[in-house]
Amino acid sequence: MNDLVKAIEGLPKIVKFILNLFWGVLGNIYRLIRSIAKKNLVGIVLACVLLICGGFFILWFIDLIFILLDKEIWWID
């Protein structure tokens, strides 16, 4: 899982922005993978709830801003 997290973090900024712009689920999948890699049960549950309930629209705009500012996608650790 750590390799997958590093691969997503290693993508160029424009690629992350375009993927997140057209496929907003990318941010929540990243949150889920990151929580699994850190063995954070609360993060796993929250990421699953966001994916199932369509909560990715809540954080979609924030993810786009963070990517443009070249910061890490926000999530609990």
C-alpha positions in Angstrom: 0.0 0.0 0.0 2.8 2.4 0.7 4.1 2.0 -2.8 0.6 3.0 -4.1 0.5 6.0 -1.9 3.9 7.1 -3.1 2.9 6.5 -6.7 -0.1 8.8 -6.3 1.9 11.4 -4.5 4.6 11.2 -7.2 2.3 12.1 -10.0 2.9 15.5 -11.6 0.7 18.3 -10.3 -1.2 18.7 -13.6 -2.0 15.0 -13.8 -3.4 14.9 -10.3 -5.4 18.0 -11.0 -6.9 16.7 -14.2 -7.7 13.3 -12.7 -9.3 14.9 -9.7 -11.2 17.4 -11.9 -12.8 14.8 -14.1 -12.8 11.9 -11.7 -13.4 13.3 -8.2 -13.3 9.9 -6.6 -9.5 9.9 -6.9 -9.1 12.0 -3.7 -11.2 9.6 -1.7 -9.5 6.6 -3.0 -6.2 8.2 -2.1 -7.6 8.8 1.4 -8.7 5.2 1.8 -5.3 3.8 0.6 -3.4 6.2 2.9 -5.5 5.2 5.9 -5.0 1.5 5.1 -1.3 2.0 4.8 -1.2 3.8 8.2 -3.6 1.2 9.7 -5.9 4.0 10.8 -9.3 2.4 11.4 -11.2 5.7 11.8 -9.7 7.0 8.5 -10.7 3.7 6.7 -14.3 3.9 8.0 -14.6 7.6 7.1 -13.2 7.1 3.7 -15.5 4.2 3.0 -18.5 6.3 4.2 -17.4 9.1 1.9 -17.1 6.8 -1.1 -20.5 5.0 -0.5 -22.5 8.1 0.4 -21.2 10.3 -2.4 -19.2 12.5 0.1 -16.5 13.0 -2.5 -18.3 16.1 -3.7 -17.8 17.6 -0.2 -14.0 17.5 -0.4 -13.7 17.7 -4.2 -13.3 21.5 -4.4 -10.9 21.4 -1.4 -8.8 18.8 -3.1 -8.5 20.9 -6.3 -7.4 23.9 -4.3 -4.8 21.8 -2.4 -3.4 20.3 -5.6 -3.1 23.8 -7.2 -1.3 25.0 -4.1 1.0 22.0 -4.4 0.0 20.7 -1.0 -0.9 17.2 0.2 -4.5 16.1 -0.1 -6.1 16.8 3.2 -7.0 13.8 5.5 -6.8 12.7 9.1 -3.7 10.8 10.1 
